[in-house]
Amino acid sequence: MTSTTRRSVPWRFAVPAAIAAAAVGAVTIGPAAFADDGRPGLPDVTAEQLVAKVAAARADALTGTVRIDTDLGLPALPGKGGGGPQALLSGTNKLQVALDGPDRQRIGIMADLSEYNVVHNGRDVWTYDSRAHAVTHATIDATRPDVASLVPTTPQDAARQLLDLVGPSTDVRVDGTARVAGHDVYKLRFAPKAQGSLIAAATVFVDAKTGVPLRVTVDTVKGGKPAVDIGFEQVSYDKPAAGTFDFKPPAGARVTEAPAHEAAPGKPTAPPAPNGERPAPGLLGEGWTTVVELPAGAKGQDGKDGKDVTGLLGKLGKPVPGGTLINTRLVNVLTTDSGRVFAGAVDADTLQRIAAQR
């Protein structure tokens, strides 16, 4: 039996994906996705050199349009296209992104006749849903871990996570060249050596000049098109105007203040322990078979108890010994009879084995 270790989730609020997942709608665009025609002739580099180039890359300031194509093989989800948090779980979505260091980011999710914006400026986080004409304000508590940091919404986020996997368990190689958003790129391919992961390989498209990841694709062991394809259609490394990160609630909008511990409004929260501390999500396992564990009793976005959250998951999953399993091409989610939730890009047997050890 493989031993598992629990690690606290590192805090990071660079483009919080859990908030972006509350985006509304999707748009359909033409067949020209990210890559331009042609394979540029670039100097040969080794995988080690390219990994080092990505690790050393600095793009603290940029603006651009990010396209996310997601095909997890999920059934039709309640609320898809209606402003629910499921928007980014399927189909094609486009995001307008602006970054200026670790303390200032803005995401605008583009949808038909609506918008959903996330603005992070210093310790303040604002979200605005135009369909509901509702604003949520939260103050970041930098001492709290954030499960949102595990889910990428830009190629840089995804690439950083892949770089953490480089080691004996990963095969890394240069897989040719391409063009993305008008930039010459190298293709850096990562693949797990051992079994258990649902990921067959992930490819990072690295800007040949800057080393900045401009696109990431994730292929699954089940084959077919990538389960996730996230990349820039347009990108500039110029510093955004300071006013980009200013936010004032629109006139007439309903404004809600989130509790101080909720750095990302709408993320699951767990009830306080006897000492008043809220149990944090944790990581179990290692490398490609890492699993996220959420504490029992997690609350949903509406503040209802975990039974309402796991009840929705139960409608999408199938019964297994000790709980309910949701199976997708890229991620498996297990909700136990005790209310805990385990999720990871691992096969069902691996997920259930790790959960059983808890």
Disulfide bonds with the S-S distance in Angstrom:
none
